[in-house]
Amino acid sequence: MQSIKTNTVTDRIAKLLRLSESSNANEAEAAMAKAVQLAAEHDIEIGSIHAHSDEPAVTKVEQGSVPTGGARWTPKMTSVSAVIQEFTGCYITFRNEFSGVTVSFVGTADDVATAKFLWSHLTETFDRLWKIERALQKKEYNHNPNAAYRNGYFKGLAHGLRARISSEKRQFEEKSECYGLVLAGKKAAVEEFAKTLNAKRHRSKAANSDGLGFRRGVEDSREVTLAKAAIA
């Protein structure tokens, strides 16, 4: 009898976990909180729920693309892509077309929408910060930064932002037992979808970079906003 009761509770938790992937933020948050509560009350390991559910959660994945506006892939695009992948978990590919390079994002509908927003937001932000940094180097230090310095600067921006995102993820994971489970489910679905694609993942060549530019980029990364609230 105890086994039947446990299975019933497990099914309820599994359904709540599926609801936690809802696009409705309030509904998703309430469902996740209830799932954690039920698991704690019945001493059930929430990380194993999907494996024992007769109706496993299915993560819907889609693909969205945006033109980069460039004729070729650049070190800046590599840096921006790294930040977006860290923030959204999207699988990122690119295509060389007659009109230029197109970048594609594979993930849930919300993650793809976020990735597309961030592509525009970050490429513009990286360009703006670089113009400020280049002008500063010329005016204050009589230094005309070259391509290596610029590449290092973009890498530094990406490094600083990815470190910040990773830290915030760890903090959130400590507060929610479901967070790692949901991320794992999304990652598996994205990777399965990606197998069907006939597209290139960017493997950047070792672009020359400047150590000073990298350090300046890390410092300036603190000026970049990635809050989800800003994505409306």
C-alpha positions in Angstrom: 0.0 0.0 0.0 2.9 2.3 0.8 4.4 1.7 -2.6 1.1 2.7 -4.3 0.9 5.9 -2.3 4.5 6.7 -3.1 3.9 6.2 -6.8 0.9 8.5 -6.7 2.9 11.2 -5.0 5.8 10.7 -7.5 3.3 11.1 -10.4 2.0 14.4 -8.8 5.6 15.7 -8.5 6.4 14.7 -12.1 3.3 16.7 -13.3 4.4 19.7 -11.2 7.9 19.6 -12.7 6.4 19.7 -16.1 4.3 22.7 -15.1 7.5 24.3 -13.8 8.6 24.7 -17.4 5.5 26.8 -18.2 6.0 30.1 -20.0 3.9 31.6 -17.3 6.4 32.7 -14.7 4.0 32.7 -11.7 2.6 29.2 -12.6 6.1 27.8 -13.1 7.4 29.1 -9.8 4.4 27.9 -7.9 4.6 24.4 -9.4 8.3 24.1 -8.6 7.8 25.2 -5.0 5.0 22.6 -4.6 7.1 19.9 -6.2 9.9 20.5 -3.7 7.5 20.6 -0.8 5.9 17.3 -1.7 9.3 15.6 -2.2 10.4 16.8 1.2 7.2 15.7 2.9 7.4 12.2 1.5 11.2 11.8 1.7 11.5 11.4 -2.1 14.6 12.2 -4.1 13.4 14.7 -6.5 16.3 14.2 -8.9 15.0 10.7 -9.7 11.4 11.6 -10.4 11.6 11.7 -14.2 13.1 8.3 -14.3 10.2 6.7 -12.4 7.4 8.7 -14.1 5.2 6.9 -16.6 4.7 10.2 -18.4 8.2 11.8 -18.6 8.5 15.5 -19.1 9.1 16.6 -22.7 11.0 19.8 -23.4 10.0 21.4 -26.7 12.9 22.8 -28.7 13.0 25.1 -31.6 15.5 27.0 -33.8 15.7 30.7 -34.4 18.2 32.7 -36.6 19.4 36.2 -36.9 21.8 37.8 -39.5 25.0 39.0 -37.9 25.4 41.9 -40.4 29.0 40.7 -41.1 30.6 39.0 -44.1 32.6 36.7 -42.0 32.7 35.3 -38.4 34.8 37.5 -36.1 36.5 37.2 -32.7 33.8 39.6 -31.3 31.0 37.2 -32.5 32.9 34.3 -30.8 33.0 36.2 -27.5 29.3 37.2 -27.7 28.3 33.6 -28.5 30.1 32.3 -25.5 28.2 34.6 -23.2 24.8 33.8 -24.8 25.5 30.0 -24.5 26.4 30.4 -20.8 23.3 32.5 -20.1 20.7 30.6 -22.1 22.2 27.1 -22.7 21.3 27.4 -26.4 23.2 25.3 -29.0 24.7 27.9 -31.4 25.6 27.4 -35.1 26.4 29.7 -38.0 25.9 29.6 -41.8 27.8 31.5 -44.4 25.3 32.9 -46.9 25.4 35.2 -49.9 24.1 38.0 -47.7 26.6 37.3 -44.9 26.9 35.2 -41.8 23.7 34.0 -40.1 23.8 32.8 -36.5 21.2 30.2 -35.2 20.1 29.3 -31.7 18.6 26.0 -30.7 16.7 25.8 -27.4 13.3 26.3 -25.7 11.1 29.1 -27.1 12.0 31.4 -24.2 15.7 30.7 -24.4 15.8 31.3 -28.2 13.9 34.6 -27.8 16.4 35.6 -25.0 19.4 34.5 -27.2 18.2 36.6 -30.1 17.7 39.6 -27.9 21.1 39.2 -26.3 22.8 38.9 -29.7 21.6 42.4 -30.6 22.1 43.8 -27.1 25.6 42.4 -26.6 27.0 43.1 -30.1 25.9 46.7 -29.7 27.2 46.9 -26.2 30.6 45.3 -27.0 31.0 47.8 -29.9 30.1 50.8 -27.7 32.4 49.8 -24.9 35.3 49.1 -27.4 34.9 52.6 -28.9 35.1 54.1 -25.4 38.1 52.0 -24.5 39.9 52.8 -27.8 39.3 56.5 -27.4 40.6 56.3 -23.7 43.8 54.6 -24.8 44.5 57.2 -27.4 43.7 60.2 -25.2 45.1 59.1 -21.8 48.0 56.9 -22.9 48.8 58.0 -26.4 48.3 54.4 -27.4 46.6 53.3 -30.6 45.3 49.8 -29.7 45.7 47.2 -32.5 43.6 44.1 -33.4 45.3 41.9 -30.8 44.3 44.4 -28.1 40.7 44.6 -29.4 40.5 40.7 -29.5 41.8 40.5 -26.0 39.3 43.2 -24.9 36.4 41.2 -26.3 37.6 38.0 -24.7 37.9 39.8 -21.4 34.3 41.1 -21.6 33.1 37.6 -22.3 35.2 36.1 -19.5 33.9 38.6 -16.9 30.3 38.1 -18.0 30.5 34.3 -18.0 32.0 34.3 -14.6 29.2 36.4 -13.3 26.5 34.2 -14.9 28.2 31.1 -13.5 28.3 32.5 -10.0 24.6 33.5 -10.2 23.6 30.0 -11.4 25.4 28.4 -8.5 23.6 30.6 -6.0 20.3 29.8 -7.6 21.0 26.1 -7.6 21.7 26.2 -3.9 18.2 27.7 -3.3 16.3 25.3 -5.6 16.6 21.5 -5.7 14.8 21.4 -9.1 17.1 23.8 -10.9 19.8 21.3 -11.9 17.1 18.8 -12.9 15.3 21.3 -15.2 18.6 22.4 -16.8 19.7 18.8 -17.4 16.3 18.0 -19.1 16.7 21.1 -21.3 20.3 20.3 -22.3 19.4 16.8 -23.3 16.5 18.0 -25.5 18.6 20.7 -27.1 21.5 18.2 -27.9 19.0 15.7 -29.4 17.6 18.4 -31.7 21.0 19.6 -32.6 21.9 16.2 -34.0 19.4 16.8 -36.9 21.0 20.0 -37.9 23.3 20.3 -41.0 25.1 23.4 -39.8 28.5 24.5 -38.5 29.4 25.1 -34.9 32.0 27.8 -34.8 35.5 26.6 -33.9 37.4 29.8 -33.7 41.0 30.0 -34.8 43.5 31.2 -32.2 43.1 34.9 -32.8 46.0 37.0 -31.4 45.0 38.7 -28.2 46.5 41.2 -25.9 46.8 40.6 -22.1 46.2 44.2 -21.2 43.2 44.3 -23.4 41.8 41.2 -21.8 42.2 42.7 -18.3 40.5 45.9 -19.4 37.7 43.9 -20.8 37.2 42.0 -17.6 37.0 45.3 -15.7 34.5 46.8 -18.1 32.3 43.7 -18.1 30.9 45.0 -14.8 29.2 47.7 -16.8 27.1 45.3 -18.8 23.6 44.5 -17.8 22.2 41.0 -18.3 19.2 41.1 -16.0 16.2 39.1 -17.3 14.0 42.0 -16.3 15.6 44.1 -19.0 14.4 41.6 -21.6 10.9 42.7 -22.3 
